[in-house]
């Protein structure tokens, strides 16, 4: 006989799990899946490709969320049986397996608990991320491109639908700015903690003297406006410019003036889109992003919390929220949460879930 006793830990997990189920609303989630399944089965679903992709994506994520909840409940039941069997048989291997399974369930529960904290007005929406090079010259442009890849890789690892709406390339290397749309449930709530100034310290590959260089990039995150909402923008309030899409170094990638830039004259907000196939598609995508930004601005003004979500990001000394240090040592550290890792390569390859989770918990504490 063994005496492996994990009852207190399991009791605590079950209490947390009950809270998670209450917040998520399993009955509501099941009803949403039924509604989305019916919509996905409509014979004319794919007549509108974008709508079809949104429906199938939301159905897939809702099913995955429900499956995770059902799986955790089943694993907790199985864990108690495994502990009982290990104790009765005096099986050290089974006891070790039970302890490892407890730790694994705890990690899954931590992820589920994070989602219960995403209860803001905009949190459930898709996200639009804009990355801009700040102070630091060529290194800043290169850093902005590294951050762009980081968010694209993060999206790919989570199987989230992502598309690049606009990229403005710098002359020597990197990008001046880029805008991407991540269409996934709670993408904005999850990624909004990434908004701010990011700082990179490294031995510059663009500096022949081999000196350490500090550069900055700004990340702005706004929620994408739902199609059912509308913000009327008078034509007189917009200036629409069309131009040819271009690639790195100014190389043309389009032989027609299909790229679109919309300037909202009252606020000075500028939105560009050049990655769709036609001018009409680019104009529609740019207009939707502009409406999203105006919606956010309008709500912020109504609540007297202007720029609270998108933030006033200057991308320079004094307001950085995260540092990526590649020399003289290796470290990425969030200056708000104190969360840090010593593997910048993994972070730039999209491994940022730890930073996001810590940021969401931090935001809840300071709210």
C-alpha positions as CSV (number, residue, x, y, z in Angstrom):
1,X,0.0,0.0,0.0
2,X,1.1,3.6,-0.7
3,X,-0.2,6.8,0.8
4,X,-0.3,9.2,-2.1
5,X,-2.7,11.9,-1.0
6,X,-3.6,14.7,-3.5
7,X,-7.1,15.2,-2.2
8,X,-6.5,18.9,-1.2
9,X,-5.1,19.8,-4.6
10,X,-7.9,18.0,-6.5
11,X,-10.5,19.7,-4.3
12,X,-9.0,23.1,-5.0
13,X,-8.9,22.3,-8.8
14,X,-12.6,21.2,-8.7
15,X,-13.6,24.5,-7.0
16,X,-11.7,26.5,-9.5
17,X,-13.2,24.4,-12.3
18,X,-16.7,25.1,-11.1
19,X,-16.0,28.8,-11.2
20,X,-14.6,28.5,-14.7
21,X,-17.7,26.6,-16.0
22,X,-20.0,29.2,-14.4
23,X,-18.2,32.1,-16.1
24,X,-17.8,30.4,-19.5
25,X,-21.4,29.3,-19.4
26,X,-21.4,25.7,-20.8
27,X,-25.1,25.9,-21.6
28,X,-24.6,29.1,-23.6
29,X,-21.5,27.6,-25.3
30,X,-23.5,24.5,-26.3
31,X,-26.3,26.7,-27.7
32,X,-23.8,28.8,-29.7
33,X,-22.3,25.6,-31.2
34,X,-25.8,24.4,-32.2
35,X,-26.5,27.8,-33.9
36,X,-23.2,28.0,-35.6
37,X,-23.5,24.3,-36.8
38,X,-26.8,25.2,-38.3
39,X,-25.3,28.2,-40.1
40,X,-22.3,26.1,-41.2
41,X,-24.7,23.6,-42.8
42,X,-26.5,26.2,-44.9
43,X,-26.3,25.3,-48.6
44,X,-25.5,28.9,-49.6
45,X,-22.8,29.3,-46.9
46,X,-19.9,29.6,-49.3
47,X,-21.6,32.1,-51.5
48,X,-20.0,34.7,-49.2
49,X,-16.5,33.3,-48.6
50,X,-15.5,35.8,-45.8
51,X,-18.8,35.1,-43.9
52,X,-18.3,31.4,-44.3
53,X,-14.8,31.5,-43.0
54,X,-15.9,33.5,-39.9
55,X,-18.7,31.0,-39.2
56,X,-16.5,27.9,-39.5
57,X,-13.7,29.6,-37.5
58,X,-16.0,30.5,-34.7
59,X,-17.6,27.1,-34.7
60,X,-14.2,25.4,-34.6
61,X,-13.1,27.5,-31.6
62,X,-16.3,27.1,-29.7
63,X,-16.1,23.3,-30.2
64,X,-12.5,23.3,-29.1
65,X,-13.4,25.4,-25.9
66,X,-16.2,23.0,-25.0
67,X,-14.0,20.0,-25.6
68,X,-11.3,21.4,-23.3
69,X,-13.9,21.8,-20.5
70,X,-15.3,18.3,-21.0
71,X,-11.8,16.9,-21.1
72,X,-10.7,18.6,-17.8
73,X,-13.7,17.2,-16.0
74,X,-13.0,13.7,-17.3
75,X,-9.3,14.0,-16.5
76,X,-10.1,15.0,-12.9
77,X,-12.3,11.9,-12.5
78,X,-9.7,9.7,-14.0
79,X,-7.0,11.1,-11.8
80,X,-8.9,10.2,-8.6
81,X,-9.2,6.6,-9.9
82,X,-5.5,6.5,-10.8
83,X,-4.5,7.6,-7.3
84,X,-6.7,5.0,-5.8
85,X,-5.2,2.3,-8.0
86,X,-1.7,3.4,-7.3
87,X,-2.3,3.4,-3.5
88,X,-3.9,0.0,-3.5
89,X,-1.2,-1.6,-5.7
90,X,1.7,0.3,-4.2
91,X,2.7,1.2,-7.7
92,X,5.4,3.9,-7.7
93,X,5.2,4.4,-11.5
94,X,1.4,5.0,-11.3
95,X,1.9,7.4,-8.4
96,X,4.5,9.4,-10.5
97,X,2.0,9.4,-13.4
98,X,-0.7,10.7,-11.2
99,X,1.5,13.5,-9.9
100,X,2.5,14.5,-13.4
101,X,-1.1,14.4,-14.6
102,X,-2.1,16.7,-11.7
103,X,0.5,19.3,-12.8
104,X,-0.7,18.9,-16.5
105,X,-4.3,19.5,-15.5
106,X,-3.3,22.6,-13.4
107,X,-1.6,24.1,-16.5
108,X,-4.8,23.6,-18.6
109,X,-6.9,25.1,-15.8
110,X,-4.6,28.1,-15.7
111,X,-5.2,28.7,-19.4
112,X,-9.0,28.3,-18.9
113,X,-8.9,30.7,-15.9
114,X,-7.2,33.4,-18.0
115,X,-10.2,33.3,-20.4
116,X,-12.5,34.0,-17.5
117,X,-10.7,37.3,-17.0
118,X,-11.5,38.5,-20.6
119,X,-14.8,40.1,-19.8
120,X,-14.2,43.6,-21.1
121,X,-16.6,45.3,-23.5
122,X,-14.4,44.6,-26.5
123,X,-12.6,41.5,-25.4
124,X,-14.5,38.9,-27.4
125,X,-13.7,40.6,-30.7
126,X,-11.1,40.0,-33.4
127,X,-8.1,42.2,-33.2
128,X,-6.3,44.6,-35.5
129,X,-2.6,45.1,-34.6
130,X,-0.5,47.9,-36.0
131,X,3.3,47.8,-35.5
132,X,5.4,50.9,-36.2
133,X,9.1,51.4,-36.1
134,X,10.2,54.0,-33.6
135,X,13.5,55.5,-32.5
136,X,16.6,53.6,-33.6
137,X,16.9,54.0,-37.4
138,X,17.4,50.9,-39.4
139,X,17.5,48.7,-36.3
140,X,14.1,50.0,-35.3
141,X,12.7,49.1,-38.8
142,X,14.3,45.6,-38.5
143,X,12.9,45.2,-35.0
144,X,9.4,46.1,-36.2
145,X,9.6,43.4,-38.8
146,X,10.8,40.9,-36.1
147,X,7.7,41.8,-34.0
148,X,5.4,41.4,-37.1
149,X,6.8,37.9,-37.6
150,X,6.4,37.2,-33.8
151,X,2.6,37.9,-33.9
152,X,2.2,36.0,-37.2
153,X,3.9,33.0,-35.8
154,X,1.9,33.2,-32.5
155,X,-1.3,33.2,-34.6
156,X,-0.1,30.3,-36.7
157,X,0.7,28.2,-33.6
158,X,-2.8,28.8,-32.3
159,X,-4.4,28.1,-35.7
160,X,-5.9,31.6,-35.7
161,X,-7.0,33.2,-39.0
162,X,-4.6,36.0,-39.7
163,X,-4.0,38.3,-42.7
164,X,-1.7,41.2,-43.4
165,X,-3.7,44.2,-44.4
166,X,-0.8,46.6,-45.1
167,X,3.0,46.7,-45.0
168,X,5.2,49.8,-45.5
169,X,8.7,48.7,-46.1
170,X,11.8,50.7,-45.0
171,X,14.4,51.6,-47.5
172,X,17.4,49.7,-46.2
173,X,15.8,46.8,-44.1
174,X,12.7,46.0,-42.1
175,X,9.4,47.8,-42.2
176,X,8.2,51.3,-41.3
177,X,4.8,49.9,-40.3
178,X,2.4,46.9,-40.8
179,X,-1.2,46.2,-39.9
180,X,-2.6,42.7,-39.4
181,X,-6.0,41.3,-38.6
182,X,-6.3,38.3,-36.3
183,X,-9.8,36.8,-36.5
184,X,-10.3,34.6,-33.5
185,X,-12.6,34.6,-30.5
186,X,-11.2,36.9,-27.8
187,X,-8.3,37.9,-29.9
188,X,-8.6,41.6,-28.8
189,X,-8.9,40.8,-25.1
190,X,-6.0,38.4,-25.3
191,X,-3.6,40.6,-27.4
192,X,-4.6,44.0,-25.9
193,X,-2.0,43.6,-23.2
194,X,0.7,43.6,-26.0
195,X,-0.1,47.3,-26.8
196,X,2.8,49.6,-25.9
197,X,6.4,50.4,-26.6
198,X,8.7,47.4,-27.1
199,X,12.5,47.9,-26.8
200,X,15.3,45.9,-28.4
201,X,19.0,45.9,-27.2
202,X,21.5,44.0,-29.3
203,X,24.8,44.2,-31.2
204,X,23.5,45.9,-34.4
205,X,24.0,44.0,-37.6
206,X,23.8,47.3,-39.4
207,X,26.6,49.0,-37.4
208,X,30.1,48.4,-38.8
209,X,31.6,49.4,-35.5
210,X,29.8,46.5,-33.8
211,X,28.3,48.7,-31.0
212,X,25.3,47.9,-29.0
213,X,22.2,49.5,-30.3
214,X,18.9,50.3,-28.6
215,X,15.8,50.6,-30.8
216,X,12.1,50.9,-30.3
217,X,8.8,49.8,-31.9
218,X,5.2,50.7,-31.0
219,X,2.4,48.1,-31.0
220,X,-1.2,49.3,-31.2
221,X,-4.1,46.8,-30.7
222,X,-7.7,47.7,-31.5
223,X,-10.9,45.6,-31.6
224,X,-12.3,44.9,-35.0
225,X,-15.8,46.4,-35.5
226,X,-18.6,43.8,-35.9
227,X,-20.5,43.8,-39.2
228,X,-23.8,44.4,-37.4
229,X,-22.5,47.8,-36.1
230,X,-22.1,50.8,-38.2
231,X,-20.3,54.1,-38.0
232,X,-21.4,56.5,-40.7
233,X,-18.4,58.4,-42.1
234,X,-19.3,61.3,-44.4
235,X,-17.4,61.2,-47.7
236,X,-16.3,64.7,-47.0
237,X,-14.5,63.5,-43.9
238,X,-12.3,61.1,-45.8
239,X,-9.5,61.5,-48.3
240,X,-9.0,58.3,-50.3
241,X,-5.7,57.9,-52.2
242,X,-4.9,54.9,-54.5
243,X,-1.4,53.8,-55.3
244,X,0.5,50.7,-56.4
245,X,1.4,48.1,-53.9
246,X,5.1,47.7,-53.4
247,X,7.4,45.2,-51.8
248,X,10.8,45.5,-50.1
249,X,13.1,48.1,-51.5
250,X,10.2,49.7,-53.5
251,X,9.9,46.7,-55.9
252,X,6.5,46.7,-57.5
253,X,4.3,43.8,-56.8
254,X,1.2,45.1,-58.5
255,X,0.8,46.7,-62.0
256,X,-2.4,48.5,-61.1
257,X,-3.3,51.2,-58.6
258,X,-5.0,48.7,-56.2
259,X,-3.7,49.8,-52.9
260,X,-5.8,52.2,-50.9
261,X,-5.0,54.7,-48.2
262,X,-7.9,56.4,-46.3
263,X,-7.3,59.5,-44.2
264,X,-10.0,60.5,-41.7
265,X,-9.7,64.3,-41.8
266,X,-11.3,65.2,-38.5
267,X,-9.1,62.9,-36.4
268,X,-6.0,62.5,-38.7
269,X,-6.3,58.7,-38.5
270,X,-4.7,57.1,-41.6
271,X,-5.4,53.5,-42.6
272,X,-3.8,51.7,-45.6
273,X,-4.5,48.3,-47.2
274,X,-2.6,46.9,-50.1
275,X,-2.7,43.1,-49.7
276,X,-6.1,42.3,-51.3
277,X,-6.4,41.6,-55.0
278,X,-8.5,44.5,-56.0
279,X,-8.9,48.2,-55.2
280,X,-12.5,47.5,-54.1
281,X,-11.4,44.8,-51.6
282,X,-8.6,47.0,-50.3
283,X,-11.0,49.9,-49.8
284,X,-13.5,47.8,-48.0
285,X,-10.8,46.3,-45.7
286,X,-9.3,49.8,-45.0
287,X,-12.7,51.3,-44.3
288,X,-13.5,48.5,-41.8
289,X,-10.3,49.1,-39.9
290,X,-11.0,52.9,-39.9
291,X,-14.5,52.3,-38.5
292,X,-13.0,50.0,-35.8
293,X,-10.6,52.7,-34.7
294,X,-13.3,55.4,-34.8
295,X,-15.6,53.1,-32.8
296,X,-12.9,52.6,-30.2
297,X,-12.3,56.4,-30.1
298,X,-16.0,57.1,-29.8
299,X,-16.5,54.7,-26.9
300,X,-13.4,56.0,-25.1
301,X,-14.6,59.5,-25.3
302,X,-18.0,58.5,-24.1
303,X,-16.4,56.8,-21.1
304,X,-13.9,59.6,-20.5
305,X,-11.1,57.1,-21.0
306,X,-9.5,58.3,-24.2
307,X,-6.7,56.1,-25.5
308,X,-7.0,53.7,-22.7
309,X,-7.2,50.7,-25.0
310,X,-5.1,51.7,-28.0
311,X,-2.9,53.9,-25.8
312,X,-0.7,56.8,-26.6
313,X,2.4,55.0,-27.7
314,X,5.5,57.1,-28.5
315,X,8.0,54.3,-29.2
316,X,10.9,55.9,-27.5
317,X,12.7,56.1,-24.1
318,X,10.7,56.3,-20.9
319,X,7.5,54.4,-21.8
320,X,8.6,50.9,-22.8
321,X,6.6,48.0,-21.5
322,X,8.8,45.1,-22.6
323,X,12.6,44.8,-23.2
324,X,14.2,42.3,-25.5
325,X,17.9,42.0,-24.7
326,X,20.2,40.0,-27.0
327,X,23.5,41.4,-25.8
328,X,25.4,41.3,-23.5
329,X,23.0,38.7,-22.1
330,X,19.8,37.0,-23.3
331,X,16.5,38.0,-21.8
332,X,13.0,39.2,-22.5
333,X,11.3,41.0,-19.7
334,X,7.9,42.6,-19.3
335,X,8.4,45.7,-17.1
336,X,4.8,45.8,-15.9
337,X,4.5,42.2,-14.7
338,X,8.2,41.4,-14.1
339,X,7.6,38.2,-16.1
340,X,10.8,37.2,-18.0
341,X,12.4,34.4,-20.0
342,X,15.9,33.8,-21.1
343,X,15.2,32.6,-24.6
344,X,14.6,35.5,-27.0
345,X,14.7,33.2,-30.0
346,X,11.6,31.3,-28.8
347,X,9.8,34.6,-28.0
348,X,10.5,36.0,-31.5
349,X,9.2,32.7,-32.9
350,X,5.8,33.3,-31.3
351,X,6.2,31.9,-27.8
352,X,4.6,34.7,-26.0
353,X,1.7,33.0,-24.1
354,X,3.5,33.4,-20.8
355,X,3.8,37.2,-21.3
356,X,0.1,37.4,-22.4
357,X,-1.2,35.4,-19.4
358,X,0.9,37.5,-17.0
359,X,-0.3,40.7,-18.6
360,X,-4.0,39.7,-18.4
361,X,-3.6,38.8,-14.7
362,X,-1.7,42.1,-14.1
363,X,-4.3,44.2,-15.8
364,X,-7.0,42.6,-13.6
365,X,-5.1,43.5,-10.5
366,X,-4.5,47.1,-11.4
367,X,-8.0,47.7,-12.9
